[in-house]
């Protein structure tokens, strides 16, 4: 059960979460960081044309295969599921009006706060929303490299100063009376339809670590409203 307990935090972490020439030694604005990010991944205009997102990732946890499926469709449709050796551990579905979470055959409807949060998350690229609701925190190091830090609520997002790419996300969670800091590292960016996405995800929660490798990534294809019922 303890392994499954930590597995829940891994999926919560995944369902939660760029040229700045001469800015290595001074603060930046949220807009500068976001502009650099979009330039690094292939352009704001291309990103704005993405209406659906579908990805399948695989990894290993406690010597068992993990399969993570995520689907998004604008404006705020969301689906994610995680399986452990073929057994469905968790499923999160939002159809634009209401949502539900299924964990080990126990189903719960979204409460008002969860519904509000999902309706506010209107972008496949959260950076579009960060322009409105994030603020600049300064510069920190990630894996020895300087990164600009944006923050909102209980989350911080790190963008490499040199490349502009998103390299890390950190969120603070409180579950069952315990506080956890969850870290998600992004690496090995690959291009799909002219846009770069991280194909390797490393998750660190409560001293546990898991790495996921993206197997399939589809844009504007393979997703319909029926997937969110």
Secondary structure, 3 states (H helix, E strand, C coil): CHHHHHHHHHHHHHHHCCCCCCCCCCCCCHHHHHHHHHHHHCCHHHHHCCCEEEEEEEEEECCEEEEEEEEEECCCEEEEEEEECCEEEEEEEECCCCEEEEECCEEEECCHHHHHHHHHCCCCCCHHHHHHHCEEEEEEEECCEEEEEEEECCEEEEEECCCCCEEEEEEEEEECCEEEEEEEEEEEEEEECCEEEEEEEEEEECCEEEEEEEEEEEECCCCCHHHHC
